Amino acid sequence: MSRFPRRSSASKSFEARSAAAHRAEPSRAVRKRELRTDAGIETIAIRGGRKPDPSTGAILTPIFQTTTYAQDAVGVHKGHTYSRASNPTVSALEDALGALENTPPAVCFSTGLAAITTLFLATLKAGDHVVVSDVVYGGTVRLLNLVLEPLGITASFVDTSDVKAVEDAITSRTKLVFVETPANPTLKLVDVEAIARITKKLGIPLAVDNTFLTPVLFRPLDLGADITVYSTTKYIEGHNATVGGSISTRDAKLLDRLRLFRKSLGSIQAPFDAWLTLKGLKTLPLRIRQHSRGALEVARFLKSHPKVTKVFYPGLSEFEQYDLALRQSQGQLRAKKGLKNADSETFFGGIVAFEVAGGVDSGVTVMNNVQLCTLAENLGATETLITHPVSMTHGDVPREQRERTGITDGLIRLSVGLEDPADIIADLEQALAQVVTKATTTRTATTRTTTIKTRGRARQLA
Ligand SMILES: Cc1ncc(COP(=O)(O)O)c(C=O)c1O
């Protein structure tokens, strides 16, 4: 006789009944919670695309820390098979990011650069050409120059603030236009609506790296762009806790292709990072507005400081593209349409860049003397971070391209955090007080570059 007694019909029906009761629980837990179609962005960030866990009712999607998923029979499973292809926590983040931008679920990646890499490989092949903003995150330039060019994919780095220059750069081989706005680190803007009119006419997809403003402050897809790309590492997760990336689009075929490429390249996000990002996303609207308020205060302080020679911040009326910043801002667009929840304030994001009199030596003095602002790479998180693009994030951008686009050796990028702006300003003030300008003003940035020392171990550019 078997060690495992056959189940009696009575126990079978008990099992059947309890299974039915168990099945009833999830359906109660996931009853539909549709948001109003005109729900505000604060509501969407917290509730959009989210539902309690069907098996327990847990209000937060759990961290499904699993490699694989038991299948009921060959070819019969519950939608997930292996966590390189998909994972329920990552899917929950994709649903939430989709709701944020009114698209199907987004596609999430291990880093922002993994998202960009996967996008390029999914849309371009050997012989193809891509038009890219001449000011973009340095890792994007490195990817195109050092990884994709040897594979036969060529890029033209173009001043995408000039619509005509974009039109002129497009050739019969151009299969993608990729812009970043505001651009890292000089905050140059792109008129997305104008560029989209050109790319639509030519049938070329337009992708926008919207990492700096996020859909809370800027909605490229509503202005005609086809694809948005995010380093969720920045404002979306927002706490310096993860690296991650995402892509949103309404193009169903491209979504399928991105998922296929992500599975093939192995570039999916980890479940814990997705969970932290889900948590961060809830406060994104509150945080990015506060970042923006702080940044405006800091930018005004820097502008009035006698040792600061240049300030780049799209919210300053003297910023070269201030009118475009205003026109494209989500607050202004909603107000124009008479929509509810229109912001009474207009927000321009949390990044400020500046140069100090005396060039590179003075810039280095400021960066080496701040105390509250932390000298580090990254941006968009709670802590104020101060970055030297030339030796950190943009070190792999060719010198000629940096010089042509205003990424000078003395440029400082500040990601204004959520501390009291008065404390950030006080810190900058004391660091600027250490700058002695007289001996350094005669030296040009170019000749000083080689003297920038990297302390510690070998330089690792992010
Ligand atoms: C605008 C922008 N896009 C993409 C990236 C790359 O993101 P990640 O560091 O998450 O790979 C960065 C990183 O700084 C960035 O600033």
PDBQT file of the ligand as one rigid body, heavy atoms in Angstrom, charges set to zero:
ROOT
HETATM    1  C1  LIG A 501      19.814  62.203 -18.335  1.00  0.00    +0.000 C 
HETATM    2  C2  LIG A 501      20.365  60.869 -17.956  1.00  0.00    +0.000 A 
HETATM    3  N1  LIG A 501      19.997  59.787 -18.660  1.00  0.00    +0.000 NA
HETATM    4  C3  LIG A 501      20.476  58.548 -18.366  1.00  0.00    +0.000 A 
HETATM    5  C4  LIG A 501      21.371  58.374 -17.345  1.00  0.00    +0.000 A 
HETATM    6  C5  LIG A 501      21.895  56.987 -17.051  1.00  0.00    +0.000 C 
HETATM    7  O1  LIG A 501      21.220  56.475 -15.960  1.00  0.00    +0.000 OA
HETATM    8  P1  LIG A 501      21.836  55.356 -14.970  1.00  0.00    +0.000 P 
HETATM    9  O2  LIG A 501      22.924  56.021 -14.191  1.00  0.00    +0.000 OA
HETATM   10  O3  LIG A 501      20.652  54.954 -14.163  1.00  0.00    +0.000 OA
HETATM   11  O4  LIG A 501      22.344  54.267 -15.830  1.00  0.00    +0.000 OA
HETATM   12  C6  LIG A 501      21.784  59.461 -16.582  1.00  0.00    +0.000 A 
HETATM   13  C7  LIG A 501      22.736  59.290 -15.473  1.00  0.00    +0.000 C 
HETATM   14  O5  LIG A 501      23.252  60.235 -14.915  1.00  0.00    +0.000 OA
HETATM   15  C8  LIG A 501      21.258  60.752 -16.899  1.00  0.00    +0.000 A 
HETATM   16  O6  LIG A 501      21.617  61.846 -16.205  1.00  0.00    +0.000 OA
ENDROOT
TORSDOF 0
